[in-house]
Amino acid sequence: MRQIVLDTETTGLEVSQGHRIIEIGGVELINRRLTGRHFHQYINPHRDIDAGAMEVHGITSEYLAEKPSFADIAEQFLDFISGAELIIHNAPFDISFIDSEFRLVSKQYPGTRKICTVIDTLVTARKKHPGQKNNLDALCKRYGVDNSQRDLHGALLDAEILADVYLAMTGGQTALSLGGKEEASNNQESLAIQAINPDRKPLKILSANQEEVTAHNEQLLRIKKASDVCIWLDKY
Protein backbone atom coordinates (compact mmCIF):
# COMPACT_ATOMS: atom_id res chain seq x y z
CA MET A 1 0.00 0.00 0.00
CA ARG A 2 1.35 3.42 -0.97
CA GLN A 3 0.40 6.28 1.32
CA ILE A 4 1.38 9.94 1.29
CA VAL A 5 1.24 11.89 4.56
CA LEU A 6 0.55 15.43 3.40
CA ASP A 7 0.37 18.98 4.75
CA THR A 8 0.07 22.46 3.28
CA GLU A 9 0.57 26.03 4.43
CA THR A 10 -1.52 28.80 2.94
CA THR A 11 -1.91 32.57 2.71
CA GLY A 12 -5.09 32.42 4.80
CA LEU A 13 -7.94 30.23 5.98
CA GLU A 14 -10.59 30.60 3.27
CA VAL A 15 -10.05 29.27 -0.23
CA SER A 16 -13.31 31.03 -1.18
CA GLN A 17 -11.57 34.36 -0.51
CA GLY A 18 -8.85 33.59 -3.02
CA HIS A 19 -6.25 32.34 -0.59
CA ARG A 20 -3.49 30.18 -2.03
CA ILE A 21 -1.05 27.45 -1.09
CA ILE A 22 2.47 28.63 -0.25
CA GLU A 23 4.08 25.37 0.92
CA ILE A 24 3.46 21.67 0.30
CA GLY A 25 5.14 18.85 2.22
CA GLY A 26 4.55 15.13 1.87
CA VAL A 27 6.32 11.93 2.92
CA GLU A 28 5.82 8.49 1.41
CA LEU A 29 4.86 5.33 3.28
CA ILE A 30 4.80 1.91 1.66
CA ASN A 31 3.31 -0.90 3.71
CA ARG A 32 3.34 1.46 6.73
CA ARG A 33 7.06 2.16 6.48
CA LEU A 34 8.71 5.46 5.61
CA THR A 35 10.60 5.09 2.34
CA GLY A 36 12.67 8.28 2.58
CA ARG A 37 10.98 9.66 -0.53
CA HIS A 38 9.30 13.02 -0.04
CA PHE A 39 7.90 16.07 -1.81
CA HIS A 40 8.59 19.58 -0.55
CA GLN A 41 8.03 22.88 -2.30
CA TYR A 42 7.58 26.54 -1.41
CA ILE A 43 5.26 28.36 -3.82
CA ASN A 44 4.80 31.98 -4.84
CA PRO A 45 1.05 32.67 -4.36
CA HIS A 46 1.13 36.02 -6.21
CA ARG A 47 -0.91 37.62 -3.43
CA ASP A 48 -0.46 38.92 0.09
CA ILE A 49 -0.27 36.63 3.13
CA ASP A 50 -2.66 37.32 6.01
CA ALA A 51 -0.93 38.49 9.18
CA GLY A 52 -2.64 35.75 11.19
CA ALA A 53 -1.39 33.06 8.81
CA MET A 54 2.13 34.47 8.92
CA GLU A 55 2.11 34.19 12.72
CA VAL A 56 1.36 30.47 12.35
CA HIS A 57 3.95 29.48 9.74
CA GLY A 58 6.36 32.43 9.65
CA ILE A 59 6.58 32.45 5.84
CA THR A 60 6.83 35.92 4.28
CA SER A 61 5.98 37.25 0.83
CA GLU A 62 9.60 38.35 0.46
CA TYR A 63 10.81 34.80 0.99
CA LEU A 64 8.39 33.47 -1.64
CA ALA A 65 9.07 36.15 -4.25
CA GLU A 66 11.52 34.01 -6.25
CA LYS A 67 9.77 30.68 -5.70
CA PRO A 68 7.89 28.91 -8.53
CA SER A 69 4.18 29.28 -9.10
CA PHE A 70 1.91 26.31 -8.44
CA ALA A 71 1.51 25.84 -12.19
CA ASP A 72 5.27 25.27 -12.43
CA ILE A 73 5.24 22.36 -9.97
CA ALA A 74 1.71 21.01 -10.59
CA GLU A 75 2.75 18.10 -12.80
CA GLN A 76 5.49 16.99 -10.43
CA PHE A 77 3.13 17.17 -7.45
CA LEU A 78 0.39 15.31 -9.32
CA ASP A 79 2.82 12.51 -10.20
CA PHE A 80 3.78 12.23 -6.53
CA ILE A 81 0.22 11.85 -5.17
CA SER A 82 -1.61 10.07 -8.00
CA GLY A 83 -3.09 6.74 -6.94
CA ALA A 84 -1.90 7.05 -3.35
CA GLU A 85 -3.87 7.09 -0.14
CA LEU A 86 -3.47 10.58 1.29
CA ILE A 87 -3.22 10.95 5.07
CA ILE A 88 -4.06 14.51 6.14
CA HIS A 89 -4.99 16.13 9.43
CA ASN A 90 -8.22 18.08 8.83
CA ALA A 91 -8.31 16.86 5.24
CA PRO A 92 -11.19 19.07 3.93
CA PHE A 93 -9.03 22.17 4.46
CA ASP A 94 -6.00 20.92 2.51
CA ILE A 95 -8.03 19.16 -0.18
CA SER A 96 -10.07 22.31 -0.89
CA PHE A 97 -6.86 24.29 -1.45
CA ILE A 98 -5.22 21.56 -3.56
CA ASP A 99 -8.32 21.26 -5.75
CA SER A 100 -8.48 25.03 -6.17
CA GLU A 101 -4.83 25.24 -7.22
CA PHE A 102 -5.11 22.42 -9.76
CA ARG A 103 -8.28 23.89 -11.24
CA LEU A 104 -6.55 27.22 -11.74
CA VAL A 105 -4.06 25.27 -13.85
CA SER A 106 -6.66 23.13 -15.63
CA LYS A 107 -10.46 23.24 -15.54
CA GLN A 108 -10.37 19.53 -16.43
CA TYR A 109 -8.87 18.51 -13.08
CA PRO A 110 -11.28 15.86 -11.70
CA GLY A 111 -10.66 16.54 -8.02
CA THR A 112 -8.14 15.03 -5.63
CA ARG A 113 -10.63 12.55 -4.19
CA LYS A 114 -11.12 11.12 -7.70
CA ILE A 115 -7.44 10.27 -8.11
CA CYS A 116 -6.59 9.44 -4.46
CA THR A 117 -8.30 8.03 -1.43
CA VAL A 118 -8.13 10.22 1.66
CA ILE A 119 -7.80 9.47 5.38
CA ASP A 120 -8.56 12.37 7.72
CA THR A 121 -6.53 11.75 10.88
CA LEU A 122 -8.54 14.40 12.73
CA VAL A 123 -11.69 12.30 12.22
CA THR A 124 -9.78 9.17 13.27
CA ALA A 125 -8.48 10.89 16.42
CA ARG A 126 -11.92 12.21 17.39
CA LYS A 127 -13.36 8.69 17.15
CA LYS A 128 -10.56 7.24 19.29
CA HIS A 129 -10.43 10.11 21.79
CA PRO A 130 -13.86 11.78 21.96
CA GLY A 131 -14.05 14.94 24.02
CA GLN A 132 -10.28 15.42 24.07
CA LYS A 133 -7.99 17.81 22.22
CA ASN A 134 -6.99 16.23 18.93
CA ASN A 135 -4.80 18.81 17.26
CA LEU A 136 -1.37 17.65 16.13
CA ASP A 137 0.45 18.90 19.24
CA ALA A 138 -2.05 17.13 21.54
CA LEU A 139 -1.66 13.88 19.58
CA CYS A 140 2.13 14.14 19.75
CA LYS A 141 1.90 14.36 23.53
CA ARG A 142 -0.60 11.51 23.70
CA TYR A 143 1.46 9.16 21.55
CA GLY A 144 4.94 10.20 22.65
CA VAL A 145 5.95 11.71 19.30
CA ASP A 146 8.77 14.27 19.47
CA ASN A 147 7.56 17.66 18.20
CA SER A 148 10.18 19.77 19.96
CA GLN A 149 11.29 21.33 16.65
CA ARG A 150 7.77 22.56 15.88
CA ASP A 151 8.03 26.20 16.98
CA LEU A 152 6.14 27.22 13.82
CA HIS A 153 4.02 25.20 11.44
CA GLY A 154 5.89 23.88 8.41
CA ALA A 155 4.42 21.58 5.78
CA LEU A 156 7.23 19.04 5.54
CA LEU A 157 7.97 18.93 9.28
CA ASP A 158 4.27 18.60 10.07
CA ALA A 159 3.91 15.81 7.51
CA GLU A 160 6.83 13.93 9.10
CA ILE A 161 5.34 14.38 12.58
CA LEU A 162 1.88 13.35 11.38
CA ALA A 163 3.36 10.19 9.84
CA ASP A 164 4.69 9.15 13.27
CA VAL A 165 1.37 10.03 14.92
CA TYR A 166 -0.64 8.12 12.31
CA LEU A 167 1.47 4.97 12.66
CA ALA A 168 1.22 5.11 16.46
CA MET A 169 -2.50 5.86 16.44
CA THR A 170 -3.41 3.08 14.01
CA GLY A 171 -1.01 0.32 14.93
CA GLY A 172 1.24 1.17 17.85
CA GLN A 173 1.31 -0.21 21.36
CA THR A 174 -0.05 1.70 24.34
CA ALA A 175 0.11 1.17 28.09
CA LEU A 176 -2.67 1.41 30.67
CA SER A 177 -2.03 3.53 33.72
CA LEU A 178 -3.13 2.51 37.20
CA GLY A 179 -5.91 5.07 36.93
CA GLY A 180 -7.32 3.20 33.96
CA LYS A 181 -6.53 5.91 31.41
CA GLU A 182 -4.68 5.11 28.24
CA GLU A 183 -1.21 6.60 28.22
CA ALA A 184 1.04 6.86 25.23
CA SER A 185 4.28 4.98 25.40
CA ASN A 186 7.33 6.63 23.94
CA ASN A 187 7.63 6.72 20.18
CA GLN A 188 10.04 3.80 19.97
CA GLU A 189 7.77 1.60 22.08
CA SER A 190 4.60 2.63 20.28
CA LEU A 191 6.10 1.63 16.95
CA ALA A 192 7.99 -1.41 18.20
CA ILE A 193 5.34 -3.82 16.96
CA GLN A 194 6.08 -2.69 13.40
CA ALA A 195 9.80 -3.32 13.73
CA ILE A 196 9.57 -7.03 14.66
CA ASN A 197 11.74 -9.12 12.38
CA PRO A 198 9.44 -11.34 10.30
CA ASP A 199 12.22 -13.96 10.14
CA ARG A 200 12.52 -14.37 13.90
CA LYS A 201 12.07 -17.84 15.41
CA PRO A 202 8.54 -18.65 16.64
CA LEU A 203 7.87 -18.13 20.33
CA LYS A 204 8.03 -21.22 22.52
CA ILE A 205 4.58 -22.37 23.72
CA LEU A 206 4.38 -23.51 27.35
CA SER A 207 1.37 -25.70 28.14
CA ALA A 208 -0.18 -25.91 31.61
CA ASN A 209 0.71 -29.01 33.60
CA GLN A 210 -1.95 -31.27 35.14
CA GLU A 211 -1.74 -29.56 38.55
CA GLU A 212 -2.35 -26.17 36.95
CA VAL A 213 -5.25 -27.51 34.86
CA THR A 214 -6.88 -29.01 37.97
CA ALA A 215 -6.49 -25.75 39.92
CA HIS A 216 -7.97 -23.82 37.00
CA ASN A 217 -11.00 -26.08 36.75
CA GLU A 218 -11.59 -25.88 40.51
CA GLN A 219 -11.56 -22.07 40.28
CA LEU A 220 -14.14 -22.17 37.48
CA LEU A 221 -16.39 -24.38 39.62
CA ARG A 222 -16.11 -21.91 42.51
CA ILE A 223 -17.15 -19.09 40.16
CA LYS A 224 -20.08 -21.18 38.94
CA LYS A 225 -21.23 -21.91 42.48
CA ALA A 226 -20.96 -18.29 43.60
CA SER A 227 -22.72 -16.67 40.65
CA ASP A 228 -24.70 -19.48 38.96
CA VAL A 229 -22.99 -18.45 35.72
CA CYS A 230 -19.51 -19.18 34.44
CA ILE A 231 -19.20 -18.50 30.76
CA TRP A 232 -15.97 -20.51 30.49
CA LEU A 233 -17.78 -23.61 31.76
CA ASP A 234 -21.18 -22.92 30.17
CA LYS A 235 -19.58 -22.41 26.77
CA TYR A 236 -18.49 -26.04 26.54
JONOR-V948312 format. One record per pair of residues at least 24 apart in sequence whose C-alpha atoms are under 6 Angstrom apart, sorted by the first residue. I is the first residue (numbers start at 0). GAP is how many residues later the second one is. Records with the same first field share a line. If there is no record, write none. Layout:
I = GAP + GAP
//
This chain:
0 = 29 + 30
1 = 27 + 28 + 82
2 = 25 + 26 + 81 + 82 + 83
3 = 24 + 82
4 = 81 + 82 + 154 + 158
5 = 82 + 153
6 = 148 + 152
7 = 147
10 = 38 + 39
11 = 38 + 41
19 = 25
23 = 131
24 = 130 + 131
25 = 130 + 133
42 = 24 + 25 + 26
43 = 24 + 25
55 = 96 + 97
56 = 95 + 96
70 = 34
81 = 33
82 = 32 + 33
83 = 32
84 = 31 + 32 + 33
85 = 32
86 = 32
87 = 32
88 = 31 + 32 + 33
89 = 30 + 32
90 = 29
141 = 42
142 = 41
143 = 40 + 41 + 42 + 43
144 = 42
//
